């Protein structure tokens, strides 16, 4: 009957029975609706299982059941949630671009697209130096960082899920200093040039040092490079004075190059140098100084003078010269004659223009060099010598002597024949160096009783002089008498007591030979010979 038909339903929930789904049946009990009684939360219970029991109206009642499995579908009801509200990170300022500083993390309880999270900077966040990886949440350096410009960066990162829900977190990135800045030297005052007589301790320059780095990287020390005339003195914090430590001497050093080095305490240490060029001004603290206490100068004689002399022979010309030295020139004012004055001495005094004036002197020693201005001079203009005609060949007939007032090559004399008279030059020769005239061939008084020679003396510069030489040949008894018969009569009576012979006696030897050949009477020949031998020929 009707009472045995389906009357009631019951749901048995595994977790909380009747909590979510009451049962509503139609009148015909053929359709049953599970009606959601309160909101589901997939994040708390993504699935559930139900037992649906149908109970009839019979007696005893009969039941039937079925299993219902419910899967709760996700709705985007959860915004992303960051693991931290504030993220902090530290990074060195020299970290390369592209380096990750930190990572922000957000979770979303939803699933699928609703749980997909992307990251981005909020509109007001700083993002010129950093970028955020939209997928991973990594904060990446996009541009170089500079501790000295910005020590801390703060910005906001937003996490957005696929359904458009979002949340934000704060990010703080602190930049760590590295020693990337060398110290700076800032000059406040600089005094140059300095008088060379300034007192030790005089301030040359005041300067400050600074370093944009922090900590030990910004601690600075200053020093000088190899400097004996100056030192550094700390005036107050980060300020230094460059002062003189000893008297300056412009004549020794007219310009000082002072190099100041500032070094920080970083590792590695960075340094900066600054060069100060300190010029030294002159004061009249030095008398003029000659390079030498005395000078020996060589001047050629006979030079043409210039202008009226300041002393007897020389005037002084002054020429400025680059550097500290000046050039003085001694200008010859009248010709010198070495033969009259081979050397001379005088003092040269130099006076400066300072106040008071200072002066010094030097000794000048002039040596006059020779010029070939003197020709040779013979000791005699005419030489006369007597030579025996039998003087052997090679003998010195005489020596001519010439002198030259010049010296050296200009005074060297050589001798030579200038011209010969007749054949005289063939009988004599002259030694070029000594002037000795030697006999080269036998002399013959009977042929030439005198020889006239001309001798030239030539010096090394080509000047010359002449002298005459007369060689007179002296006779020696080197020829016997000669008899030359002019007439002779050969007919002589045998009883004649006297024989008259008319002849001219030239040479006895030819006469005697004639008599021996032509007279047969030996006694007569002998008498003639005896008579002839007794004749005295005037």
MOBELMO-V860796 format. One line per field, one symbol per residue. ss: DSSP state (h for helix, s for strand, l for the rest). psi: psi as a letter, one per 30 degrees, with the letter a starting at -180 (. if undefined). burial: I if it has 16 or more other ideal C-beta (glycine too) atoms within 10 Angstrom, else O. Layout:
ss->???
psi->???
burial->???
//
This chain:
ss->lhhhlsssssssslllllllsssssllllllsssssllllllllllssssssssssllllllssssssssslllllllllsslllssssssslllllllssssllssllllhhhhlsssssllllllllssslllllssssllllllllllssssssssssllllssssssssssslllllllssssssslllsslllllllssssssssllllhhhhlssssslllllsssssssllssssssllllllllllssssssssssllllllsssssssssssllllllllllllssssssslllllllllllllssssssslllllsssssssllllllllllssssssssslllllllssssssssssslllllllsslllssssssslllllllssssllssllllhhhhlsssssssslllhhhhssslllllssssllllllllllssssssssssllllssssssssssslllllllssslllllllllllllllllllsssshhhhhhhhhhhlllhhhhhhhhhhhhlllll
psi->aefflkellkkjkedjkgeejlkkllefgfkkkjkkelkljefejfllkkjkkkkagajlkkllllkkjkkkkkkigklkkkfkekkklkkkfgklkfkkelkkkklkfllbeffkkkklkleflkgffllkjfefgkjkkflkljefejfkkklkkkkkafffkllllkkkjkkkkligkllkkjkelkjklkkfglkkfkkelkllklkfllbffgkkkklkjikffllkkjeakgklkjlkflkljefejfkkjkjkkkklgljlkklkkkkkjjkkkkligklkklflflkkkkkklgkkldakleaefllkkkkkkkafklkkkkkkflkljefejfllklkkkkklgajlkkllllkkjkkkkkligkllklfkekkkkkkkfgklkfkjelkkkllkfllbeffkkkklkelkjbgefffllkkeefgkjlkflkljefejflkklkkkkklfffkllklkkjjkkkkligkllkkjkelkkfjkkfgkfkkjkjlkjekeeeeeeeeeffkfjeeeeeeeeeeeffkjj.
burial->OOOOOIOOIOIOIOOOOOOIIOIOOOOOOOOOOIOOOOOIOIOOOOOIOIOIOIOIOOOOOOOOOOOOOIOOOIOIOIIIOIOOOOIOOOIOIOIOOOOOIIIIIIOIIIOOOIIOIIIIIOOOIOIOIIIIOOOOIIIIIOOOIIIOOOOOIOIIIIIIIOIOIIIIIIIOIOIOIOIIIIIOIOOOOOOOOIOIOIOOOIOIIIIOIOIIIOOOIIOIOIOIOOIOIIOIOOOOOOOIIIIIOOOIOIOOOIOIOIOIOIIIIIOOOIOIOIOIOIOIOOOOOOOIOIOOOOOOOOIOIOOOOOOOOOOOIIIOOOOOOOOOOOOOOIOIIOOIOIOOOOOIOOOIOIOOOOOOOIOOOIOIOIOIIIIIIIIIOIOOOOIOOOIOIOIOOOOOIIOIIIOIIIOOOIIOIIIOIOOOOOOIIOIIOIOOOOIOIIIOOOIOIOOIOOIOIIIIIIIOIOIIIOIIIOIOIOOOOOOOOOIOOOOOOOOOOOOOOOOOOOOOOOOIOOIIOOIOOOIOOOOOIOOIIOOIOOOOOO
//
